Amino acid sequence: QVQLQESGPGLVKPSETLSLICTVSGYFISSGYFWGWIRQPPGKGLEWIGTIYHSGNTYYNPSLKSRLTMSVDTSKNQFSLRLSSVTAADTAVYYCAKFGRSVTDGTFDIWGQGTVVGVSS
Amino acid sequence: QSALTQPPSASATPGQRVTISCSGSSSNIGSNFVYWYQQLPGSAPKLLIYTNDQRPSGVPDRFSGSKSGTSASVTISGLRSEDEADYYCVAWDDSVSAFVFGTGTKVAVL
């Protein structure tokens, strides 16, 4: 079955760059579907971060766009997230997920377990 | 972008029915599909309803979704203790080209 696993540092210093990788197993990213990231600050709701297709096309949350870079490595069946100039407001559980068949398809049907990222000096 | 509006909480006794509303605008719910997610404590969210009213395989038929105009709702009929969770709606917003989530509703089984 399709599984996703997030990996990356659990602590990032303010003003530095947060980098996470999502490794997909059980399905080739290049076979289709969109993929993406969603985060959840402690005790708060869900926030869409961005979406990527295996071609490399990306779609970002406007509120994060200036600091966000997403990329895909089909040879490793992974996609990644880089968020620069982080502040305490970026502290959250970061989830990667298998998205739907179009940019506007909100069928996030497979999720990773989530990884906690804290921003602190 | 503004989040979709949900009531902070809802509750009922086992066996009763609970309906959670999700209010948006013409640029999101009014023109795109609505999806619902259930998040059990300490777990990743799980797809509950897709394209307004469709249940993925494995989701009990006591969960149902609907949409009318710029609002949507999910109903849990025959509430069970394992339904205690947070519930979120989400839709694509054409005005900001982004997914917007609802504020979330915590369901308690009394």
Interface residues (C-beta under 8 A of the other chain):
Chain A: I38 G45 L46 E47 W48 Y59 N61 P62 S63 Y95 V103 T104 D105 G106 T107 F108 D109 W111 G112 Q113 G114
Chain B: Q1 A3 N32 F33 V34 Y35 Y37 Q39 A44 P45 K46 L47 Y50 T51 P56 Y88 V90 A91 W92 V96 S97 A98 F99 V100 F101 G102 T103 G104
